[in-house]
């Protein structure tokens, strides 16, 4: 675990896949073809807390959905890459845009489409219900499933490694922590 915390200490940007990571992977489509996704509010709070510590957040997803734009806007995420069947160019663009090295980036993915980025990220993370090949190549696996707390797990791990978790929790407890 020390190796994982050492990697997490260096992270300046946390990049998420969406379907299967920020959601449980379910796609709900109505009769008119309108798509719906469910996001876990506790993941959102973890993302907001991590952002307050100065770590940038981004998403790279193969699908394109207005739902994603709305949710990311609500979370204050500006780096949104949709329709990325090959996610590596978007990953490299985020690094260039933020003037960071791959070692300073964490990526969270759940399926084989995420492997090219996971193999380049300084901290490669997957979720509990990920594809076995992804689990094999990740540095760390969250204890919870995608869309059910996995994003919160990685946000808190990074804050723990960087010494900012207690101060973020203190914001909610006042002098009771």
N, C-alpha and C positions, 0 to 999 in steps of 0.2 A: 504493500500500500504506500510505502514511502516513495517509491518510484513514481506512482501516480500523482501523489501530492506535489512532488518536485516538478513534474510536467505541468500540473494545474497552476502552480505558482507563477509560471511564465505566461499564462494566457492573457491576451489583450482583446481577442475577439472570439465569441462563441457562436458557431454557425450550426443551425438546425436544418435537417430535412423536415418536411411538414407531415405528410401522410405516414402514419406508423410511428412517429416520434412526438410531434405536438398534438396529433390526434391518435385515436386507436387504430387508424387505417380504414375505418368504415367510410364508405361513400354513400350518402343517401341522395337519391335522385328521384324527383317527383315526375308526374306524368308529362310535364312540359319540358323536362330535361334540366330543370333547375337543380343545382347541386348544393348539398348541405354538409357541413362538417361540425363535429362537436369538439371544442377545446376545453381543457381542464383548467378551471380558474386558479387552482393552487400552483399550477405550472406558470401561469401568467404572473402571479405575485412573485415567484422566484426569479423570473426574468426581470421584472421591474426592480427588485432589490439588487440583482447583479449589475444592472445598468447604472444604478446609483453609485456603485463603487468605481465606475469608470471603464468597465469592460463593455466593449461594443457587442451588439447582437445582430446577426444576419440570418436570413433563411435562403436556402436553395432547394427548389422543388421541381420535379419533372412535370407536374401538372400545372395548369393555369386556372385560377379561380378568383373571382371577386371576393369570396368569403375570406380568403387568405389576406388580401389587401386590407379589408376592413379590420380583421383581427390584429394584424401587424401594426396598423395605424394606431389602434387602441393601445397597444403595448409600447408605442413610441419607436418601433423598429423601422429604420429607413432603408436598410440594405435588403431589398427583396428581389430575388431572382426566380422567376417562374418560367415554366416551359423549357427547363434545362435537362434534356435527356442525357447530355454529357455535362456533368456537374463540375468537372475539373476547371474548365475555363472561367466559370463564375467564381470558383474558389480563388483562383489566381488573380482575378480582377478585384476581389474584395481585399486581398493582401496588398495589391498595388495601390488601391484607393486609400487604404489606411496606413500605407508605408510600414507593413509588418512582414516578418518572416513566417514561414510555415510553422516553425517551432512555437510561435506566439498565438497560433490558432488552434482551437478545439473544434471538432466536427462531430455531430451526433447523427448517425444514420441507422437504418434498420434492415435494409435489403441490399441485394448485390449491386444495384445501380449506384449505391453510395461507396462502394469499395475504392474506386480511384481516388476519391477525396480522403477517405479514411486512411489510405496508405501514405498520403502526403502530410496529413495534419500532425502537429506536434503532440496533440492529445486526441486520440481516436476513441470515441465513445459509442456504445450501442446500448440498446434497450433490452430488457429481460426477454421479450418475445421476438427478438430479431432472428433473421435467417442464420442457421448454424455457421455458414462460411463467414458471415459478418462478425459473429461472436469470436470466431477463431482469429480474426485479424484486428480486433479492437484491443486497445490498451486497458479499457475498463468497461464493465457492463453495469448499468444502473440496476438497483434492486427491484425497481418497479417497471411496469409495462409502458409502452408508448401511449401517450394520451391519458395516462393514469398516474402521473407523478414523476415520470422519468426526467422530464425537463427540470423539475424542481430539484431532483437528486443531483444532477450535474451542476446546476447553479450553486447549490449549497456546498458541493464539493470544492468548486473553484473558490468560493468565498472563504471556506475553511482553510484552504491551502494558502490563500493570500492574506489571511488574518482579518477579514472584513465581516465575517458572518455574525459574530457577536454584536458588533455595532449596528448591523442591519436589524437584528432581532431586538436590540435595545430600543430602537425607534418605536416599537410596538409595546414594550413593557415599561418604558420610563425607567425608574430606579428600582424596579422589581427583579431585574435579571441578576 
